[in-house]
Amino acid sequence: MSAVANHIAYSTRPHPIGHWQGINGPVSVVVSPESPHPLSHHTLHTHTQMAVPVPVAEQPGQPVQAAAVAAAAVAEGIRNIGARVAEVKWYAEAMRAALDAAAVLVDEDVSAAEILDADLWDALSHACRQAPIPEATAHAAAKLFARVSSGAPLLPGAIRAAGDFISTVFELCDQAPAAFATGLLSDAIRDLSVAFSLHGNVDVNFLVCAPHLHVRAGDSCDLTWLVWSNQTAWVTRFATEAGGRLSVVAWEAMDAAGLARSHCLVQSPERREHMRKLEMSLLVAIKYVDKAIVALDIVRDAVALKGQILHQVIGNGNAHVPPWP
């Protein structure tokens, strides 16, 4: 068992993955199980408990201790990335539910107008074929037909409710000093950015501790390094992809929010086309939320595999690392 491995035994909620004999007695390495629900920012820090080693700056000339500190930072970083990615996915799933509900409400209004339009036309045509219609009745029927055919929302309450759902996903606040976005989408993009930054720190710290864990960083013939670097590439690729897809959602949600607010200002005959544009913006946003969720799942799995790699190299130990001086 290496001195580095012995030094960074840590725990959150118990979930043992292995026990090894350290130089000072048994050592357990445990990892927190993945939470199905997002962690608050407070929980993210208070639920992470680990043995705090002596800072590197206070240990000049002791590379093993420095490597242990770096390895502990890698483990903590992986846990925090996992928590952040879980938050982002929760936000994405909540966005999808809200956008889907909004799309259903808009579709109900559009469909109601089309059905009523067709039914009214059939009724008037049938009445005209049966007998002459009094002038007053014909005039009233013409006004009713014009109203139905104008494309004006027949279910204005549904459109208002759809707008409320959209605002939970994306809302542009124009308060001084500058406009800024709020809502689930803004939270998701922020947490994804934090996770991406943490991932960069994880790789830097892994390079510090790798030699003491018998991992030849940069050597493609080293299987451990090869798997680690491949997962790093996957995290980078699909975190970037998830961010890009969420950006598309932002544009579509912004368009949908504007269309929902302005529907009552649009005059006939453009109203029906206006509502169709609103519905299409929502459907495109839903499509890209789904794509973002797929990318987030890949990021989650790649980060989890990096955690397994770290635990494996710690558990295997390194006979070449000397004991603590």
C-alpha positions, -999 to 999 in steps of 0.1 A, spaced: 0 0 0 15 33 -10 20 62 14 -1 83 -10 -30 58 -8 -27 56 30 -28 93 33 -60 101 14 -85 77 30 -117 97 31 -155 93 34 -188 109 28 -218 87 33 -204 52 38 -203 31 6 -170 10 9 -154 0 -23 -123 -17 -7 -101 -21 23 -63 -23 22 -36 -26 48 -17 7 52 16 12 69 -2 24 100 -31 -1 99 -62 -9 78 -72 18 53 -107 21 38 -115 42 7 -152 50 3 -171 71 -21 -205 88 -20 -233 72 -40 -248 93 -68 -277 113 -56 -309 112 -78 -317 147 -67 -297 179 -72 -276 190 -42 -278 226 -30 -247 246 -30 -246 243 8 -249 206 7 -223 203 -20 -197 215 5 -210 204 39 -216 168 28 -180 164 16 -159 154 46 -124 142 42 -92 141 61 -74 174 55 -37 168 49 -10 193 58 -8 219 30 18 213 4 34 247 11 42 236 46 60 205 35 90 216 14 110 187 -1 83 161 6 69 150 -28 49 121 -14 29 144 8 24 168 -21 12 139 -42 -12 128 -15 -27 163 -13 -31 163 -50 -47 129 -51 -71 139 -23 -80 170 -44 -86 148 -74 -110 126 -54 -129 157 -40 -130 173 -74 -145 142 -90 -172 141 -63 -180 177 -68 -182 174 -106 -206 145 -102 -228 166 -79 -228 195 -104 -236 173 -134 -265 158 -114 -278 193 -107 -275 203 -144 -294 172 -155 -321 179 -129 -325 214 -142 -326 200 -178 -353 175 -169 -373 203 -152 -369 225 -183 -382 197 -205 -413 192 -184 -421 229 -184 -415 234 -221 -436 203 -229 -465 216 -208 -463 249 -226 -462 232 -260 -493 212 -251 -512 243 -241 -503 262 -273 -512 232 -294 -546 230 -277 -553 266 -286 -542 261 -322 -561 229 -326 -592 243 -311 -592 272 -336 -587 248 -365 -614 225 -354 -639 252 -347 -631 269 -380 -638 236 -399 -669 228 -379 -684 263 -384 -677 263 -421 -694 229 -424 -724 241 -404 -728 273 -424 -725 254 -457 -751 229 -447 -775 256 -435 -772 275 -468 -780 244 -488 -811 237 -467 -830 270 -470 -826 307 -475 -810 324 -444 -824 357 -431 -801 386 -437 -795 393 -400 -786 356 -394 -762 356 -423 -746 388 -410 -741 373 -375 -728 341 -390 -703 361 -411 -690 379 -380 -687 347 -361 -668 331 -390 -645 361 -392 -638 359 -355 -630 322 -356 -609 324 -387 -589 353 -375 -564 331 -357 -570 349 -324 -564 326 -294 -596 309 -284 -580 299 -251 -562 330 -238 -559 315 -204 -539 286 -219 -515 310 -237 -509 329 -204 -502 296 -186 -479 286 -214 -460 319 -210 -457 311 -173 -441 278 -180 -417 293 -205 -407 320 -179 -396 293 -155 -371 281 -181 -360 315 -194 -368 350 -183 -349 381 -194 -346 407 -166 -339 442 -178 -330 457 -144 -301 481 -142 -272 481 -148 -278 455 -175 -302 428 -187 -296 393 -175 -313 359 -178 -328 340 -150 -346 307 -146 -337 270 -148 -317 274 -180 -295 301 -165 -289 278 -135 -280 248 -157 -255 267 -178 -239 282 -147 -234 248 -130 -222 232 -162 -195 259 -164 -185 253 -128 -182 215 -135 -161 221 -165 -137 243 -145 -135 217 -117 -126 191 -143 -96 211 -155 -83 212 -119 -88 175 -115 -65 167 -144 -39 191 -132 -38 175 -98 -38 140 -113 -6 148 -132 10 157 -98 1 125 -81 3 101 -111 41 93 -107 36 83 -71 7 60 -81 28 43 -107 9 59 -136 31 71 -165 14 103 -175 16 109 -212 26 74 -221 1 58 -244 14 24 -235 3 28 -199 -32 14 -199 -43 34 -168 -32 67 -184 -47 58 -217 -82 51 -201 -79 82 -180 -70 105 -209 -97 90 -231 -123 98 -204 -109 133 -201 -115 138 -238 -150 125 -235 -158 148 -206 -145 178 -225 -162 169 -258 -197 161 -243 -197 189 -217 -190 213 -246 -217 196 -266 -242 199 -237 -234 236 -233 -239 242 -270 -273 225 -270 -284 244 -239 -274 276 -258 -298 266 -286 -325 260 -260 -318 296 -247 -324 311 -281 -355 291 -288 -369 298 -253 -362 335 -257 -381 335 -290 -410 316 -274 -412 339 -245 -414 369 -268 -440 353 -290 -461 343 -260 -461 378 -246 -470 395 -280 -497 371 -292 -525 395 -283 -509 423 -303 -508 404 -336 -536 412 -360 -554 388 -384 -545 371 -406 -510 367 -391 -522 354 -357 -524 318 -366 -489 318 -382 -477 336 -350 -490 308 -328 -475 282 -351 -441 299 -347 -445 298 -309 -453 261 -310 -423 254 -333 -399 273 -310 -411 252 -281 -407 219 -300 -372 228 -311 -362 238 -275 -375 204 -263 -355 186 -289 -323 203 -278 -330 198 -241 -332 161 -249 -299 162 -268 -283 180 -238 -295 153 -214 -279 126 -236 -246 145 -235 -249 150 -197 -253 113 -192 -221 106 -212 -203 132 -190 -216 117 -159 -205 82 -169 -170 94 -179 -165 112 -147 -176 82 -127 -151 60 -146 -123 85 -137 -133 81 -101 -131 43 -104 -96 47 -120 -84 68 -91 -97 44 -65 -81 15 -84 -46 30 -85 -49 41 -49 -61 6 -39 -34 -12 -58 -8 10 -41 27 16 -53 57 -3 -40 80 24 -53 66 51 -31 86 52 2 68 54 36 63 86 54 96 100 66 
